[in-house]
Every structure is written in C-alpha cells, then in structure tokens.
Amino acid sequence: MNIVVPVKMVPDLVEELEIGPDGRDLDRSFLRLRINEFDEHAVEEAIQLKEKHGASVTVIALDTGEVDETLFTCLAKGADRALKIPGDFAGISSHGAAAVLAGVIRSIPHDLILTGVQAPDDRDGQVGVLLAEALRVPHVSVVSGVEPVGEEAVTVRQEYAGGVMAELEVDLPCVLGIQAARQAPRYAPVSKVRQTMKTAKLDEMPAAGEVPGAGSTVLRLAKPESGGGAERLEGTPEEIADRLLAILRDRGLVRT
C-alpha cells in the first residue's frame, strides 16, 4: 500500500499573534511556524499502518517556510520519502493548496491519502474534501481509526457528536481526514532528526498548472474587542425577573 500524507505549516498558537500593517493578514515577520497538529496525527496513523501491515509512506508539503526540518522529522519518525513542492505559496487558500497537491499526487503512487481533519488558519478547512474531488476519489472526514480490508479497501472509524462512532468500508484509492491517530504522535529526538538530515534527502517536484483562487478575499482582521463585562442579577426570583424585564425593555427587545 502506498500512503501519501500532505502536511502543512501553520502559526504556532503558543506565540502572540499580531496583525500585519495591511490589516488583512498576520504579521509574518517574526511568526513561528510548526506542523499542523492534525497533520501530525495523520503522519502517525500512516506510520502505524506501515508498521502493522506494511506500506510505503510519502510525506509531501508546500514550501511555506521552515518546512525542511518538519519533513526531515517525518523521515526520522519512520516515513520513507519526503517530497517538497517549491514555489511561492504564502497565504495560499485551501482551494489552491488542494489543486497543487492533487497535481503532484497524480504523478506518484498513491492508494491511501491521509490529511489532517482541519488546520487553525483555514477559512474553510476543506483541503481534504477538495483534494478528493480533484482526484475523483472517495472522502471521509473526522476519522480516528484505519484498517486495511484486503488490497482494495479500508475500514474507517468516523466520530459523530455525542461519542457515536460509525464504521465504514471505503474503496481505495481514497482521502481520509484524520482527527486522531490510534496513539499519540511519536517524538523524534533532535539527534535523530539531525542524523536524518545528514543521511536522507528531500525530493522536490514543482507544481503544474495554475493555482486557483479561493473565491473570497479577507477584507480585515481584528482582535476581539472586550465588552463592558457581565452584570450579575441578585435578589429574590421576583426581583431578578423584574430587573431582567427592565433590561430587555431598555434594549427594545420586549414590548409592553
């Protein structure tokens, strides 16, 4: 089985995020990037499948800054191949990323494509869905377990609200949006990553064709504005009811 895992670099939410001078994007001057958390789970699930059933794992990423170390880290964890797509992809939309990834994935062996279920900087969070549409293959999201069924299908566990789980059989090739791997993503020691940098190499494959736009444009970013705070209503039930009615009446929400 050939497993492909697209990974994405996203802002590290531990850092203080600042809005750029144009007010339409983050200030990326000192922005620290890290691999998307859900993509880490997708990589872990792929490596688990490799160790349990035998597979070849290829991790691919758009060249969006600081991506080399992330790809070498995936190799150190157990991926077989790391593929970087060079280009200017700063601020690329989910539609654009899916189109670029689909163009590259079509040219490499692929049976199972594992993406993170979402990313914190997406405005639509649909890379997996759009990728599946571009490749004309099935897609299932919010997946927390994958097992092969012979060589032509996989069984996936999909989570619904309230802890309800569904078990689906999906034909290969397919795209799955991983919410959680079967175990927490493994840690790769810095020494192992550095050794991998010396002994392994990153392959590169340029994007083909035009990159589509998102169909929407960010007009303005703003930090949340704090309000005046909450008012605690105290007293007997009757007094609280009278006070609540007066507040609603003052705001024009109740007609008497």
C-alpha positions in Angstrom: 0.0 0.0 0.0 1.3 3.5 -0.9 0.2 6.1 1.7 0.6 9.8 1.0 0.3 12.4 3.8 0.2 16.1 2.9 1.4 18.2 5.8 1.1 22.0 6.4 3.0 24.6 8.3 0.7 26.8 10.5 1.3 29.6 13.0 2.4 28.3 16.4 -0.6 29.3 18.6 1.6 29.4 21.7 3.1 32.6 20.3 1.5 36.0 20.5 -0.1 36.6 17.1 -0.1 40.2 15.7 -2.0 41.6 12.7 0.1 42.9 9.8 0.2 46.6 8.7 -2.3 46.0 5.9 -4.8 44.6 8.4 -5.6 41.6 6.2 -3.1 39.0 7.4 -0.9 38.1 10.3 2.4 39.9 10.7 4.7 37.1 9.5 8.0 39.0 10.2 8.6 37.0 13.4 5.9 34.4 13.0 7.0 31.0 14.2 5.6 28.1 12.2 5.0 24.5 13.2 3.4 21.4 11.6 -0.4 21.4 11.9 -1.4 19.3 14.9 -3.9 17.2 13.0 -1.3 16.5 10.2 0.9 15.1 12.9 -1.8 12.6 13.7 -2.1 11.8 10.0 1.6 11.0 9.9 1.4 8.9 13.0 -1.5 6.9 11.6 0.3 6.3 8.4 3.4 5.0 10.2 1.3 2.8 12.4 -0.3 1.3 9.3 3.2 0.8 7.8 4.5 -1.0 10.9 1.4 -3.2 11.3 0.6 -4.1 7.7 3.5 -3.0 5.6 3.2 0.2 3.5 5.3 2.9 1.9 4.7 6.4 3.4 5.4 9.6 1.5 5.0 12.9 3.2 4.5 16.0 1.0 4.4 19.7 1.8 4.2 23.0 0.0 7.4 25.1 0.6 5.9 27.6 3.0 8.9 28.3 5.2 10.6 26.1 7.9 9.2 23.1 6.1 12.5 21.3 5.6 13.0 20.4 9.3 9.4 19.2 9.5 9.9 16.9 6.6 13.2 15.5 8.0 11.4 15.0 11.3 8.7 12.9 9.5 11.5 10.8 7.9 13.1 10.4 11.4 9.8 9.1 12.7 9.5 6.4 10.0 8.3 7.9 6.7 10.0 6.5 3.6 10.0 9.6 1.4 9.7 13.3 1.9 8.6 15.5 -1.1 8.7 19.3 -1.1 6.8 21.3 -3.7 8.8 24.5 -4.3 7.1 27.8 -5.1 5.6 31.0 -3.6 2.7 29.6 -1.5 2.4 32.3 1.1 -1.2 32.8 2.0 -2.4 30.1 -0.4 -6.1 29.1 0.0 -7.4 25.7 0.7 -8.6 25.5 -3.0 -5.2 26.4 -4.2 -3.4 24.0 -1.9 -5.7 21.2 -2.9 -5.1 21.8 -6.6 -1.3 21.9 -6.2 -1.3 18.8 -4.1 -3.6 16.9 -6.5 -1.3 17.7 -9.4 1.7 16.2 -7.6 -0.1 13.2 -6.1 -1.4 12.2 -9.5 2.2 11.7 -10.6 3.3 9.4 -7.7 1.9 6.0 -6.5 -1.0 6.5 -4.1 -3.6 4.2 -2.6 -4.4 6.0 0.6 -4.1 9.7 1.3 -4.3 10.9 4.9 -4.8 14.6 5.6 -5.3 16.3 8.9 -9.0 16.9 9.5 -8.5 20.7 9.7 -6.0 23.5 10.3 -6.2 26.5 12.6 -5.5 29.0 9.8 -8.0 27.7 7.2 -11.0 29.8 6.5 -12.9 26.8 5.1 -11.0 23.7 6.3 -11.7 21.8 3.2 -8.4 20.7 1.8 -9.2 17.0 2.2 -12.6 17.4 0.6 -11.3 19.5 -2.3 -8.3 17.1 -2.8 -10.6 14.1 -3.1 -12.8 16.0 -5.6 -9.8 16.9 -7.7 -8.6 13.3 -7.7 -12.1 11.9 -8.2 -11.9 9.5 -5.2 -14.0 8.9 -2.1 -13.5 11.1 1.0 -14.3 10.5 4.7 -13.5 13.0 7.4 -13.3 13.0 11.3 -11.6 9.6 11.2 -10.0 8.1 14.3 -9.0 4.7 13.0 -8.0 3.0 9.7 -7.6 -0.7 8.9 -7.0 -2.3 5.5 -9.6 -4.7 4.1 -7.6 -6.8 1.6 -5.8 -4.6 -1.0 -8.8 -2.7 -2.4 -10.5 -1.1 0.6 -10.1 0.2 4.2 -12.3 0.2 7.2 -12.5 3.6 8.9 -14.0 4.7 12.2 -15.7 8.1 12.0 -16.8 10.1 15.0 -20.1 11.8 15.3 -21.5 14.1 18.0 -22.1 12.6 21.4 -19.4 10.0 21.1 -21.3 8.0 18.4 -18.9 6.1 16.2 -19.6 4.8 12.7 -17.6 2.1 10.9 -17.4 2.5 7.1 -15.7 0.5 4.4 -14.1 2.8 1.8 -12.8 1.7 -1.6 -9.2 2.6 -2.5 -7.8 5.0 -3.5 -9.4 7.5 -1.1 -8.7 10.5 1.0 -9.3 10.4 4.8 -9.3 13.4 7.2 -7.6 12.2 10.3 -8.8 13.6 13.6 -6.8 11.4 15.9 -4.3 8.6 15.3 -4.6 5.3 17.2 -1.9 6.6 19.6 -0.3 10.0 20.3 2.2 11.2 17.7 5.6 9.8 18.5 8.5 12.1 19.4 11.6 12.2 17.2 14.8 13.2 19.3 16.7 16.2 17.9 19.8 14.0 17.5 17.9 11.5 15.3 16.5 14.4 13.2 20.0 15.8 12.7 21.3 12.4 11.7 18.5 12.1 9.2 19.4 15.5 7.7 22.9 14.1 7.0 21.8 10.8 5.5 18.5 11.4 3.8 17.4 13.9 1.2 14.2 15.8 0.3 12.8 15.2 -3.1 11.3 18.2 -5.0 8.5 18.3 -7.5 7.3 21.6 -9.0 3.6 22.4 -9.1 1.9 22.1 -12.5 -0.7 24.4 -13.9 -2.4 27.5 -12.5 -3.2 27.8 -8.8 -6.9 28.7 -8.4 -8.0 31.4 -6.0 -10.3 30.9 -3.0 -13.3 32.7 -4.4 -13.3 35.0 -1.4 -10.9 37.7 0.0 -10.0 38.7 3.5 -11.0 42.4 3.9 -10.0 42.9 7.5 -8.6 41.1 10.5 -9.2 42.4 14.0 -8.6 41.2 17.6 -11.7 40.6 19.6 -12.9 43.7 21.4 -13.7 43.3 25.1 -17.2 44.4 26.2 -18.4 46.1 29.3 -18.5 42.9 31.3 -21.4 40.9 32.7 -24.0 42.1 35.2 -24.9 39.7 38.0 -28.6 39.8 38.9 -29.2 39.2 42.6 -32.2 39.2 44.9 -35.4 37.1 45.0 -36.7 35.4 41.9 -39.3 38.1 41.6 -36.7 40.9 41.8 -34.5 39.2 39.3 -37.4 38.7 36.9 -38.3 42.4 37.2 -34.7 43.5 36.6 -34.3 41.2 33.6 -37.6 42.5 32.1 -36.4 46.1 32.6 -33.1 45.3 30.8 -34.8 43.7 27.9 -37.3 46.6 27.7 -34.5 49.2 27.8 -32.8 47.5 24.8 -36.0 47.3 22.8 -36.2 43.5 23.0 -39.6 43.4 24.8 -42.7 45.3 24.0 -45.1 46.0 26.9 
